Amino acid sequence: MGTRKAREVPHKLEGIRRRIEQWRRTRKVGSRIPGPLWAAAVRMARIYGVNRTAQTLRLDYYGLRKRVQQSKVAVADPPGKGVASFLELVPLPPPGACECILDLENAKGAKMRVQLKSITMPDLAALSRSFWNPQP
């Protein structure tokens, strides 16, 4: 059986852990963790993840997660992971889309043939109007 290596604790996270442990040694029984320590824990959770931070600092996972969510900042990806700067979303054809060939001819004799794929009825109506009533 293999042995698991203990994960190294990052320097910044270790500093916060020492501050919280110092507070725990000197606090009055029943007192709550001070706001600045919670704020530091939330910053670390955004960098290293809620689970790792909660385990390292010996904090309640759900309490830390709630504070991270309340800060309106998403938990960051683990260090070293890239973040996409551009994401293209290709829309699916909407319900009611059709495929057809459209032959148009106006009073002046102009003709137009268009093959349409995945076009909705409002788009088809706008195309027809622009052909029948061209702007000067």
C-alpha positions as protocol buffer text, in pm:
chain_id: "A"
residue {
  index: 1
  type: MET
  ca { x: 0 y: 0 z: 0 }
}
residue {
  index: 2
  type: GLY
  ca { x: 122 y: 348 z: -84 }
}
residue {
  index: 3
  type: THR
  ca { x: 141 y: 627 z: 166 }
}
residue {
  index: 4
  type: ARG
  ca { x: -11 y: 963 z: 113 }
}
residue {
  index: 5
  type: LYS
  ca { x: 210 y: 1268 z: 143 }
}
residue {
  index: 6
  type: ALA
  ca { x: 78 y: 1546 z: 359 }
}
residue {
  index: 7
  type: ARG
  ca { x: -8 y: 1845 z: 146 }
}
residue {
  index: 8
  type: GLU
  ca { x: 211 y: 2145 z: 205 }
}
residue {
  index: 9
  type: VAL
  ca { x: 28 y: 2441 z: 350 }
}
residue {
  index: 10
  type: PRO
  ca { x: 93 y: 2762 z: 154 }
}
residue {
  index: 11
  type: HIS
  ca { x: 274 y: 3037 z: 345 }
}
residue {
  index: 12
  type: LYS
  ca { x: -21 y: 3280 z: 343 }
}
residue {
  index: 13
  type: LEU
  ca { x: -264 y: 3013 z: 463 }
}
residue {
  index: 14
  type: GLU
  ca { x: -19 y: 2906 z: 735 }
}
residue {
  index: 15
  type: GLY
  ca { x: 0 y: 3267 z: 858 }
}
residue {
  index: 16
  type: ILE
  ca { x: -379 y: 3289 z: 895 }
}
residue {
  index: 17
  type: ARG
  ca { x: -382 y: 2946 z: 1063 }
}
residue {
  index: 18
  type: ARG
  ca { x: -130 y: 3069 z: 1324 }
}
residue {
  index: 19
  type: ARG
  ca { x: -337 y: 3385 z: 1387 }
}
residue {
  index: 20
  type: ILE
  ca { x: -655 y: 3179 z: 1440 }
}
residue {
  index: 21
  type: GLU
  ca { x: -475 y: 2932 z: 1669 }
}
residue {
  index: 22
  type: GLN
  ca { x: -339 y: 3224 z: 1874 }
}
residue {
  index: 23
  type: TRP
  ca { x: -691 y: 3366 z: 1903 }
}
residue {
  index: 24
  type: ARG
  ca { x: -823 y: 3025 z: 2012 }
}
residue {
  index: 25
  type: ARG
  ca { x: -564 y: 3000 z: 2290 }
}
residue {
  index: 26
  type: THR
  ca { x: -647 y: 3344 z: 2431 }
}
residue {
  index: 27
  type: ARG
  ca { x: -1021 y: 3377 z: 2371 }
}
residue {
  index: 28
  type: LYS
  ca { x: -1298 y: 3367 z: 2625 }
}
residue {
  index: 29
  type: VAL
  ca { x: -1510 y: 3054 z: 2607 }
}
residue {
  index: 30
  type: GLY
  ca { x: -1811 y: 3106 z: 2382 }
}
residue {
  index: 31
  type: SER
  ca { x: -1671 y: 3412 z: 2202 }
}
residue {
  index: 32
  type: ARG
  ca { x: -1704 y: 3430 z: 1825 }
}
residue {
  index: 33
  type: ILE
  ca { x: -1423 y: 3451 z: 1573 }
}
residue {
  index: 34
  type: PRO
  ca { x: -1349 y: 3821 z: 1509 }
}
residue {
  index: 35
  type: GLY
  ca { x: -1447 y: 3977 z: 1176 }
}
residue {
  index: 36
  type: PRO
  ca { x: -1089 y: 4040 z: 1056 }
}
residue {
  index: 37
  type: LEU
  ca { x: -1003 y: 3671 z: 1099 }
}
residue {
  index: 38
  type: TRP
  ca { x: -1316 y: 3568 z: 907 }
}
residue {
  index: 39
  type: ALA
  ca { x: -1228 y: 3818 z: 632 }
}
residue {
  index: 40
  type: ALA
  ca { x: -878 y: 3668 z: 605 }
}
residue {
  index: 41
  type: ALA
  ca { x: -1026 y: 3317 z: 591 }
}
residue {
  index: 42
  type: VAL
  ca { x: -1264 y: 3424 z: 311 }
}
residue {
  index: 43
  type: ARG
  ca { x: -970 y: 3569 z: 112 }
}
residue {
  index: 44
  type: MET
  ca { x: -781 y: 3241 z: 152 }
}
residue {
  index: 45
  type: ALA
  ca { x: -1089 y: 3039 z: 49 }
}
residue {
  index: 46
  type: ARG
  ca { x: -1112 y: 3239 z: -273 }
}
residue {
  index: 47
  type: ILE
  ca { x: -752 y: 3147 z: -349 }
}
residue {
  index: 48
  type: TYR
  ca { x: -719 y: 2790 z: -218 }
}
residue {
  index: 49
  type: GLY
  ca { x: -1081 y: 2671 z: -212 }
}
residue {
  index: 50
  type: VAL
  ca { x: -1333 y: 2646 z: 70 }
}
residue {
  index: 51
  type: ASN
  ca { x: -1263 y: 2282 z: 161 }
}
residue {
  index: 52
  type: ARG
  ca { x: -885 y: 2314 z: 189 }
}
residue {
  index: 53
  type: THR
  ca { x: -910 y: 2641 z: 380 }
}
residue {
  index: 54
  type: ALA
  ca { x: -1173 y: 2510 z: 621 }
}
residue {
  index: 55
  type: GLN
  ca { x: -966 y: 2198 z: 695 }
}
residue {
  index: 56
  type: THR
  ca { x: -639 y: 2387 z: 740 }
}
residue {
  index: 57
  type: LEU
  ca { x: -791 y: 2657 z: 962 }
}
residue {
  index: 58
  type: ARG
  ca { x: -1021 y: 2410 z: 1142 }
}
residue {
  index: 59
  type: LEU
  ca { x: -1331 y: 2613 z: 1053 }
}
residue {
  index: 60
  type: ASP
  ca { x: -1685 y: 2499 z: 977 }
}
residue {
  index: 61
  type: TYR
  ca { x: -1700 y: 2428 z: 603 }
}
residue {
  index: 62
  type: TYR
  ca { x: -2059 y: 2548 z: 562 }
}
residue {
  index: 63
  type: GLY
  ca { x: -2001 y: 2862 z: 767 }
}
residue {
  index: 64
  type: LEU
  ca { x: -1697 y: 2953 z: 556 }
}
residue {
  index: 65
  type: ARG
  ca { x: -1879 y: 2871 z: 232 }
}
residue {
  index: 66
  type: LYS
  ca { x: -2170 y: 3095 z: 334 }
}
residue {
  index: 67
  type: ARG
  ca { x: -1934 y: 3384 z: 407 }
}
residue {
  index: 68
  type: VAL
  ca { x: -1758 y: 3338 z: 72 }
}
residue {
  index: 69
  type: GLN
  ca { x: -2094 y: 3342 z: -108 }
}
residue {
  index: 70
  type: GLN
  ca { x: -2204 y: 3650 z: 86 }
}
residue {
  index: 71
  type: SER
  ca { x: -1890 y: 3833 z: -22 }
}
residue {
  index: 72
  type: LYS
  ca { x: -2026 y: 3792 z: -378 }
}
residue {
  index: 73
  type: VAL
  ca { x: -1694 y: 3666 z: -504 }
}
residue {
  index: 74
  type: ALA
  ca { x: -1676 y: 3320 z: -656 }
}
residue {
  index: 75
  type: VAL
  ca { x: -1429 y: 3070 z: -519 }
}
residue {
  index: 76
  type: ALA
  ca { x: -1120 y: 3082 z: -740 }
}
residue {
  index: 77
  type: ASP
  ca { x: -981 y: 2785 z: -929 }
}
residue {
  index: 78
  type: PRO
  ca { x: -684 y: 2620 z: -763 }
}
residue {
  index: 79
  type: PRO
  ca { x: -353 y: 2798 z: -838 }
}
residue {
  index: 80
  type: GLY
  ca { x: -200 y: 2701 z: -1170 }
}
residue {
  index: 81
  type: LYS
  ca { x: -532 y: 2650 z: -1349 }
}
residue {
  index: 82
  type: GLY
  ca { x: -594 y: 2883 z: -1643 }
}
residue {
  index: 83
  type: VAL
  ca { x: -910 y: 3088 z: -1671 }
}
residue {
  index: 84
  type: ALA
  ca { x: -1072 y: 3128 z: -2011 }
}
residue {
  index: 85
  type: SER
  ca { x: -1079 y: 3486 z: -2130 }
}
residue {
  index: 86
  type: PHE
  ca { x: -1325 y: 3418 z: -2414 }
}
residue {
  index: 87
  type: LEU
  ca { x: -1608 y: 3170 z: -2441 }
}
residue {
  index: 88
  type: GLU
  ca { x: -1825 y: 3135 z: -2752 }
}
residue {
  index: 89
  type: LEU
  ca { x: -2177 y: 3005 z: -2703 }
}
residue {
  index: 90
  type: VAL
  ca { x: -2343 y: 2877 z: -3019 }
}
residue {
  index: 91
  type: PRO
  ca { x: -2721 y: 2906 z: -2990 }
}
residue {
  index: 92
  type: LEU
  ca { x: -2948 y: 2616 z: -3072 }
}
residue {
  index: 93
  type: PRO
  ca { x: -3218 y: 2673 z: -3333 }
}
residue {
  index: 94
  type: PRO
  ca { x: -3527 y: 2807 z: -3160 }
}
residue {
  index: 95
  type: PRO
  ca { x: -3854 y: 2616 z: -3161 }
}
residue {
  index: 96
  type: GLY
  ca { x: -4049 y: 2698 z: -3475 }
}
residue {
  index: 97
  type: ALA
  ca { x: -3740 y: 2741 z: -3692 }
}
residue {
  index: 98
  type: CYS
  ca { x: -3782 y: 2619 z: -4049 }
}
residue {
  index: 99
  type: GLU
  ca { x: -3582 y: 2536 z: -4359 }
}
residue {
  index: 100
  type: CYS
  ca { x: -3713 y: 2654 z: -4695 }
}
residue {
  index: 101
  type: ILE
  ca { x: -3641 y: 2808 z: -5035 }
}
residue {
  index: 102
  type: LEU
  ca { x: -3801 y: 3146 z: -5089 }
}
residue {
  index: 103
  type: ASP
  ca { x: -3862 y: 3293 z: -5437 }
}
residue {
  index: 104
  type: LEU
  ca { x: -3956 y: 3663 z: -5432 }
}
residue {
  index: 105
  type: GLU
  ca { x: -4047 y: 3891 z: -5723 }
}
residue {
  index: 106
  type: ASN
  ca { x: -4157 y: 4255 z: -5695 }
}
residue {
  index: 107
  type: ALA
  ca { x: -4365 y: 4477 z: -5929 }
}
residue {
  index: 108
  type: LYS
  ca { x: -4055 y: 4606 z: -6108 }
}
residue {
  index: 109
  type: GLY
  ca { x: -3955 y: 4252 z: -6209 }
}
residue {
  index: 110
  type: ALA
  ca { x: -3670 y: 4211 z: -5961 }
}
residue {
  index: 111
  type: LYS
  ca { x: -3630 y: 3853 z: -5847 }
}
residue {
  index: 112
  type: MET
  ca { x: -3461 y: 3701 z: -5547 }
}
residue {
  index: 113
  type: ARG
  ca { x: -3418 y: 3337 z: -5446 }
}
residue {
  index: 114
  type: VAL
  ca { x: -3305 y: 3263 z: -5093 }
}
residue {
  index: 115
  type: GLN
  ca { x: -3241 y: 2929 z: -4924 }
}
residue {
  index: 116
  type: LEU
  ca { x: -3314 y: 2963 z: -4555 }
}
residue {
  index: 117
  type: LYS
  ca { x: -3202 y: 2728 z: -4279 }
}
residue {
  index: 118
  type: SER
  ca { x: -3299 y: 2766 z: -3915 }
}
residue {
  index: 119
  type: ILE
  ca { x: -3469 y: 3100 z: -3958 }
}
residue {
  index: 120
  type: THR
  ca { x: -3763 y: 3209 z: -3747 }
}
residue {
  index: 121
  type: MET
  ca { x: -4084 y: 3357 z: -3882 }
}
residue {
  index: 122
  type: PRO
  ca { x: -4008 y: 3715 z: -3765 }
}
residue {
  index: 123
  type: ASP
  ca { x: -3675 y: 3700 z: -3953 }
}
residue {
  index: 124
  type: LEU
  ca { x: -3854 y: 3577 z: -4264 }
}
residue {
  index: 125
  type: ALA
  ca { x: -4111 y: 3856 z: -4243 }
}
residue {
  index: 126
  type: ALA
  ca { x: -3835 y: 4120 z: -4205 }
}
residue {
  index: 127
  type: LEU
  ca { x: -3647 y: 3983 z: -4507 }
}
residue {
  index: 128
  type: SER
  ca { x: -3964 y: 3990 z: -4719 }
}
residue {
  index: 129
  type: ARG
  ca { x: -4050 y: 4347 z: -4612 }
}
residue {
  index: 130
  type: SER
  ca { x: -3701 y: 4469 z: -4701 }
}
residue {
  index: 131
  type: PHE
  ca { x: -3735 y: 4321 z: -5051 }
}
residue {
  index: 132
  type: TRP
  ca { x: -4088 y: 4451 z: -5116 }
}
residue {
  index: 133
  type: ASN
  ca { x: -4031 y: 4796 z: -4970 }
}
residue {
  index: 134
  type: PRO
  ca { x: -3668 y: 4892 z: -5034 }
}
residue {
  index: 135
  type: GLN
  ca { x: -3547 y: 5215 z: -4876 }
}
residue {
  index: 136
  type: PRO
  ca { x: -3419 y: 5474 z: -5128 }
}
